Amino acid sequence: MFPFTLMRRGDNTDVGLDGFRMPANALWKPAQMNVEADVFFAHIQSFLQKSVDGKTDGEKEISACDFMVYSCVSEKLNQWLFNAENVYELQLKNRSLLFSFYNDRQSFLSPKLVVYPDASVGLLMLPVSLKEPRVDMKMLMDFNYHVQKLAKQEKLIVLTGPERAVAGRQKFDAALGESFYLADLVDYLLKSLNDAYPWQLFTPRRCHVFSYFNVCQEEVERAEAVEWKDDLLRIARCQNSDYQVMPQDDAVKQTFRNVYIAVNVEGGAMMTMGNLQFYQEFMTNNLVQRYLWLYVLVFIQRYSLINMARGIGAIDNDGDRKNIVSLKRLRSLSDHLTRIKVNSYFSDVSDYTQHNEFYHFCCERLGVVRLLADVEQKMQTLDDCLRQKVEQRNEFMQLMLTIFVIFLTLFSGINDGLQLSDRDFFSFVGGEISLWVGRLLFACGIAAVLLIVLRRKK
């Protein structure tokens, strides 16, 4: 999983992409999938189903608060790169691991692009399957540990593939070639967004890995409980056996006797115990139709809040001239946060206990609850600060206006005094009254200004 932030061309500060449209030349088109009925609450199922109804931008009214899920529609990529028969090699120091891409377009077991315009975030998902004869937990640890390091991993090399992929592969040599870095693949898949919506990975040096695997009950019973639970944590954290993990009671969730879940900011893992048939049925039905939906939902919540915090940090609260503009931007962020909370945050998601437990566990382990509280607190603090500065600026402007009126009154009074001193009624003083009238009015004005300033300071 590769979370990224989207920006409108020419604006890299505000959050929210009202009127988002996927560029016409993009490799992605709206996905057409089905959300399993009677699993989630009706309003949540409707919210999710709307994101995968397969309708194009012109066929439906798109709201910024909706999720948008896209599938890769490039026939060249689907026949060559994402062909399930093509096997890739991830080269390690002492050995290599073989894997291939899933490409079931009717489910999450295929490359997917998720965009959430209201939060200006997106998520690129590339599901893969290890192609080793026997996959154990140590092998999965090594794979996760190396594949998540975008800046340090070796190249991925195509080993085998159908004959139809050979001709198509040569056309991609300039862009990717027969061997490429995973970071280059991400750039290639998202490059069509750059013209209208420049993007940037939240974590350019690593990706988030969610793993699902199955083990035999006898294998777990033979191993010590501490040992395999530590390995489960390592898989979720994308760490290998060199890391001495500390046991944490709240780091592993057990929803059933044979279902274990571990979630961390580096990645997540779901382990089941059963035979091959159970593994295949669980992955096709439970994982893809239920748990992955919830995980993606919570994952996007996390990065929506992180991006919201970035937007708050970009607001300038220095400089009197910018305070009013900053306050308007903060109110815009507050409106977006309200819409995000209303449309995509839920206390419960289902009438099934295991789904609610999984959702709550993911929210807690991915820091959604803490991030939401932090963003709301920062918004309130910044709002109070900006309001205070705007009020101080308004008071200062009122003071300047008052001083201007006083001096205007003084000028008018002095002018009137000079005119009166020229009349016969005041001629007995030899015209000296004009000087005294001016002095008196000026002294009164100075006294009034000093009185106003002293009262403002209090």
C-alpha positions in Angstrom: 0.0 0.0 0.0 1.3 3.4 -1.0 -0.5 6.4 0.6 0.0 9.7 -1.1 -1.3 13.3 -0.9 -2.9 15.0 -3.9 -2.7 18.8 -4.6 -4.4 20.9 -7.1 -2.0 22.3 -9.6 -0.7 25.7 -8.3 -1.9 25.1 -4.7 0.1 23.0 -2.3 -1.4 24.1 1.0 -5.2 23.7 1.2 -6.9 20.4 1.8 -9.9 19.4 -0.3 -10.3 18.7 -4.0 -13.9 19.7 -4.9 -14.7 18.7 -8.5 -12.0 16.0 -8.7 -11.9 14.3 -12.1 -9.5 11.5 -13.1 -7.5 12.7 -16.1 -8.6 11.3 -19.4 -5.2 9.9 -20.2 -4.9 8.0 -16.9 -4.3 4.3 -16.7 -7.2 4.1 -14.2 -11.0 3.9 -14.7 -13.8 3.5 -12.1 -13.8 0.0 -10.6 -16.8 -2.2 -10.8 -17.1 -4.4 -7.7 -19.8 -5.6 -5.4 -19.9 -4.9 -1.6 -21.3 -8.0 0.1 -24.9 -7.4 1.3 -26.1 -7.7 4.9 -22.5 -7.4 6.3 -22.2 -3.6 7.0 -24.9 -1.2 8.1 -27.0 0.0 5.2 -25.6 3.5 5.1 -22.0 2.2 5.2 -22.7 -0.4 2.5 -24.3 2.4 0.3 -21.2 4.6 0.9 -18.8 1.8 -0.1 -20.9 0.5 -3.0 -21.1 4.0 -4.5 -17.3 4.1 -4.8 -17.2 0.9 -6.9 -20.3 1.1 -9.1 -18.3 1.3 -12.3 -19.9 4.6 -13.4 -17.6 7.1 -15.1 -17.3 10.7 -14.0 -19.9 11.9 -16.5 -22.4 9.2 -15.6 -22.8 10.1 -11.9 -22.6 13.1 -9.6 -19.3 12.8 -7.7 -19.1 14.3 -4.3 -15.8 15.3 -2.7 -16.8 13.3 0.4 -17.1 10.0 -1.5 -14.4 7.4 -1.9 -13.4 6.8 -5.5 -12.0 3.3 -6.4 -10.3 2.8 -9.8 -8.9 -0.3 -11.6 -6.1 -0.4 -14.0 -7.5 -0.6 -17.5 -4.3 -0.6 -19.5 -4.4 -3.8 -21.6 -0.7 -3.7 -22.0 -0.1 -3.5 -18.3 -2.6 -6.2 -17.6 -1.2 -8.5 -20.2 2.4 -7.9 -19.2 3.1 -6.4 -15.8 0.1 -7.6 -13.9 -0.3 -10.9 -15.6 -0.7 -13.5 -12.8 1.4 -15.9 -14.8 4.4 -13.6 -14.7 6.8 -14.3 -11.8 9.1 -11.7 -10.3 12.2 -12.2 -8.3 13.0 -10.0 -5.3 16.7 -10.4 -4.8 18.0 -10.6 -1.3 21.6 -10.9 0.0 21.7 -14.6 0.2 18.7 -15.7 -1.8 15.7 -14.6 -3.8 12.0 -14.7 -3.3 9.5 -15.3 -6.1 6.2 -13.5 -6.3 3.5 -12.4 -8.8 0.8 -9.8 -8.9 -2.9 -10.6 -8.3 -5.2 -9.3 -11.0 -8.8 -10.2 -10.2 -10.4 -6.9 -11.3 -13.7 -7.6 -9.6 -12.1 -7.5 -6.2 -9.4 -5.9 -4.1 -7.1 -8.7 -5.4 -5.9 -6.5 -8.2 -4.1 -3.2 -8.6 -6.5 -0.5 -7.2 -6.3 3.2 -6.8 -8.4 4.8 -4.1 -8.9 8.6 -4.0 -10.6 10.6 -1.3 -11.0 14.1 -2.7 -12.3 15.7 0.5 -9.0 14.9 2.3 -6.8 15.2 -0.7 -5.3 11.8 -0.2 -5.0 8.7 -2.3 -3.9 5.0 -1.9 -2.3 2.8 -4.5 -2.7 -0.9 -3.7 -0.6 -3.6 -5.4 -1.6 -7.1 -4.1 1.0 -9.8 -4.6 1.3 -13.5 -3.9 4.5 -15.4 -3.0 5.3 -18.2 -5.4 7.6 -20.3 -3.3 6.8 -24.0 -2.9 6.3 -23.6 0.8 5.8 -20.2 2.4 6.5 -20.1 6.2 6.4 -17.1 8.6 10.2 -16.5 8.4 10.0 -16.3 4.6 7.1 -13.8 4.9 9.1 -11.8 7.4 12.0 -11.5 5.0 9.8 -10.6 2.1 8.0 -7.8 4.0 11.2 -6.5 5.5 12.8 -6.0 2.1 9.9 -5.1 -0.1 8.8 -2.2 2.1 12.1 -0.4 1.7 11.6 1.6 -1.4 15.0 3.3 -1.3 17.1 0.2 -0.5 15.7 -2.8 -2.3 17.2 -4.6 -5.2 15.5 -4.7 -8.6 12.5 -6.9 -9.4 13.2 -9.2 -12.4 10.7 -10.9 -14.6 11.5 -14.6 -14.8 8.7 -16.3 -16.7 5.6 -15.3 -18.6 3.4 -16.2 -21.4 4.5 -15.6 -25.0 2.0 -12.8 -25.4 3.8 -10.8 -22.8 7.1 -10.7 -24.7 6.0 -8.4 -27.4 4.2 -6.1 -25.0 7.1 -6.0 -22.6 9.5 -4.5 -25.2 7.1 -1.5 -25.6 7.6 -0.7 -21.9 11.4 -0.9 -21.9 11.8 2.9 -22.0 9.5 3.3 -19.0 10.3 0.3 -16.8 12.3 -2.4 -18.6 12.4 -6.1 -17.7 13.8 -5.2 -14.3 12.8 -2.2 -12.2 12.6 -0.7 -8.7 9.2 -0.8 -7.0 9.5 3.0 -6.5 9.8 3.4 -10.3 6.6 1.3 -10.8 4.7 3.6 -8.4 5.9 6.6 -10.3 4.9 5.1 -13.6 1.4 4.1 -12.4 0.7 7.6 -11.0 2.4 9.8 -13.5 -0.8 10.6 -15.4 -2.1 12.4 -12.3 0.7 14.9 -12.3 -0.7 17.3 -14.9 -3.7 18.2 -12.9 -3.0 16.8 -9.4 0.6 16.7 -8.4 1.1 13.9 -5.8 3.6 13.0 -3.2 4.0 9.8 -1.1 3.6 10.3 2.6 6.5 8.0 3.2 8.8 8.1 0.1 11.2 5.6 1.5 8.9 2.8 2.5 5.4 1.4 1.8 2.8 -0.1 4.1 2.4 -3.9 3.8 -0.7 -5.8 4.8 -0.3 -9.6 4.8 -2.6 -12.5 5.0 -1.4 -16.1 5.5 -2.5 -19.4 6.8 -0.8 -22.0 9.0 -1.6 -25.5 10.0 -3.0 -26.0 13.5 -0.4 -28.7 14.2 2.4 -26.3 13.3 1.3 -23.7 15.7 0.8 -26.3 18.5 4.4 -27.5 18.0 5.8 -24.0 18.4 5.8 -22.0 21.6 3.0 -19.4 21.8 5.5 -16.6 22.4 7.6 -17.5 19.4 4.8 -17.4 16.7 3.2 -14.3 18.2 6.5 -12.5 18.0 6.8 -13.6 14.4 3.3 -12.3 13.8 4.3 -8.9 15.1 7.5 -8.9 13.0 5.4 -9.6 9.9 3.0 -6.8 10.7 5.9 -4.4 11.5 7.9 -5.4 8.4 10.8 -6.6 10.6 13.0 -9.7 10.2 14.1 -12.1 12.8 17.0 -9.9 13.8 14.6 -7.6 15.6 14.0 -8.6 19.2 10.4 -7.5 19.6 8.8 -6.8 22.9 5.7 -8.8 23.8 2.6 -6.6 23.9 -0.8 -7.8 25.1 -2.7 -5.2 23.0 -0.7 -5.7 19.8 -2.5 -8.9 18.7 -6.2 -9.3 18.4 -8.0 -12.7 18.3 -11.5 -12.5 16.9 -12.0 -16.3 16.7 -10.0 -19.2 18.1 -8.3 -19.6 14.7 -8.1 -15.9 13.6 -5.3 -13.6 14.8 -4.7 -10.0 13.7 -1.8 -7.6 14.3 -1.8 -4.0 13.1 0.9 -1.4 13.3 1.7 1.9 11.5 4.3 -0.1 9.4 1.8 -2.7 8.3 -0.8 -5.3 9.3 -1.1 -9.0 9.3 -3.9 -11.5 9.6 -3.2 -15.1 10.4 -5.6 -18.0 10.2 -5.3 -21.6 11.2 -6.8 -24.3 8.9 -6.5 -26.4 5.9 -6.1 -25.3 2.3 -9.8 -25.1 1.6 -10.4 -22.9 4.6 -7.6 -20.6 3.6 -8.9 -20.1 0.1 -12.5 -19.6 1.2 -11.5 -17.2 4.0 -9.4 -15.1 1.6 -12.0 -15.0 -1.2 -15.0 -14.2 1.1 -14.1 -12.9 4.5 -10.8 -11.1 3.7 -11.6 -9.5 0.4 -15.3 -8.8 0.9 -15.2 -7.6 4.5 -11.9 -7.1 6.3 -10.0 -5.4 3.5 -12.8 -2.9 3.1 -12.6 -2.0 6.7 -8.8 -1.9 6.7 -8.8 0.5 3.7 -11.4 2.6 5.3 -9.4 3.0 8.5 -6.1 3.4 6.6 -7.5 6.3 4.6 -8.9 7.8 7.8 -5.3 7.8 9.3 -3.8 9.6 6.3 -6.7 12.0 6.0 -5.9 13.2 9.5 -2.2 13.3 8.8 -2.8 15.5 5.8 -5.2 17.6 7.8 -2.5 18.2 10.3 -0.2 19.2 7.5 -2.7 21.7 6.3 -3.0 23.2 9.8 0.8 23.5 10.1 0.9 25.3 6.7 -1.4 28.1 8.0 0.5 31.3 8.8 -0.4 32.7 12.1 2.2 35.5 12.0 1.7 38.8 10.4 -1.3 41.0 11.0 -2.2 41.2 7.3 -2.5 37.4 7.0 -4.5 36.6 10.0 -7.9 37.2 8.3 -6.9 35.0 5.4 -5.5 32.3 7.7 -8.7 32.3 9.7 -10.7 31.7 6.5 -8.4 28.8 5.5 -8.7 27.3 9.0 -12.5 27.5 8.7 -12.3 25.8 5.3 -10.2 23.0 6.9 -12.7 22.7 9.7 -15.5 22.3 7.2 -13.6 19.5 5.5 -12.9 17.8 8.8 -16.6 18.0 9.7 -17.6 16.4 6.3 -14.9 13.7 6.7 -16.1 12.8 10.2 -19.8 12.8 9.1 -19.3 10.7 6.0 -16.4 8.3 6.8 -16.1 7.9 10.6 -18.3 5.4 12.4 -18.6 4.2 15.9 -19.7 0.7 14.7 -19.8 -0.7 11.2 -21.8 -3.9 11.4 -24.2 -6.0 13.5 -21.4 -8.6 13.5 -19.1 -8.5 16.5 -16.0 -9.6 14.7 -16.3 -6.8 12.2 -16.7 -4.2 14.8 -13.8 -5.6 16.8 -11.6 -5.5 13.8 -12.6 -2.0 12.9 -12.1 -0.7 16.5 -8.7 -2.5 16.8 -7.5 -1.0 13.5 -8.6 2.5 14.6 -6.7 2.2 17.8 -3.5 0.6 16.4 -3.3 3.0 13.4 -3.7 6.0 15.8 -6.9 7.3 14.3 -8.4 8.2 17.6 -5.3 10.0 18.8 -4.8 11.8 15.5 -8.4 13.0 15.4 -8.1 14.4 19.0 -4.8 16.0 18.1 -6.2 17.7 14.9 -9.2 19.0 16.7 -7.1 20.4 19.5 -4.7 22.1 17.1 -7.6 23.6 15.2 -9.2 24.9 18.4 -5.8 26.4 19.6 -5.1 28.0 16.2 -8.6 29.3 15.9 -8.4 30.9 19.4 -5.0 32.4 18.5 -6.1 33.8 15.1 -9.4 35.2 16.5 -7.5 37.0 19.3 -5.1 38.5 16.7 -7.9 39.6 14.5 -9.7 41.2 17.4 -6.5 43.0 18.4 -6.1 44.2 14.9 -9.7 45.4 14.8 -9.2 47.2 18.1 -6.0 48.9 16.8 -7.9 50.0 13.6 -10.7 51.4 15.8 -8.1 53.3 17.8 -6.5 54.7 14.7 -10.0 55.7 13.4 -10.7 57.4 16.7 -7.4 59.3 16.6 -8.1 60.4 13.1 -11.5 61.7 14.0 -10.0 63.6 17.0 -7.4 65.3 14.9 -10.0 66.1 12.2 -12.1 67.7 14.9 -9.1 69.6 16.2 -8.3 70.9 12.7 -11.9 71.9 12.2 -12.0 73.7 15.6 -8.8 75.5 14.9 -10.0 76.6 11.5 -13.3 77.8 13.0 -11.3 79.7 15.8 -9.2 81.5 13.2 -12.3 82.5 11.3 -14.0 83.8 14.5 -10.9 85.8 15.5 -11.2 87.9 12.4 -14.7 89.1 13.3 -15.4 92.5 15.0 -16.8 90.8 18.2 -13.3 89.6 19.0 -11.4 92.5 17.7 -10.8 93.9 21.2 -8.3 91.2 21.9 -6.3 92.2 18.9 -6.6 88.8 17.2 -4.8 87.0 20.1 -7.9 84.7 20.7 -7.0 82.6 17.6 -3.8 81.5 19.2 -5.4 80.7 22.5 -8.3 78.8 20.9 -5.8 76.8 18.9 -3.7 76.0 21.9 -6.7 75.0 24.0 -8.2 72.7 21.3 -4.8 71.1 20.7 -4.2 70.4 24.4 -7.7 68.9 24.7 -7.0 66.7 21.7 -3.7 65.5 23.1 -5.4 64.7 26.5 -8.2 62.8 24.7 -5.7 60.7 22.7 -3.6 59.9 25.8 -6.8 58.9 27.7 -7.9 56.6 24.9 -4.4 54.9 24.7 -4.2 54.4 28.4 -7.7 52.8 28.5 -6.8 50.5 25.6 -3.7 49.3 27.5 -5.8 48.4 30.6 
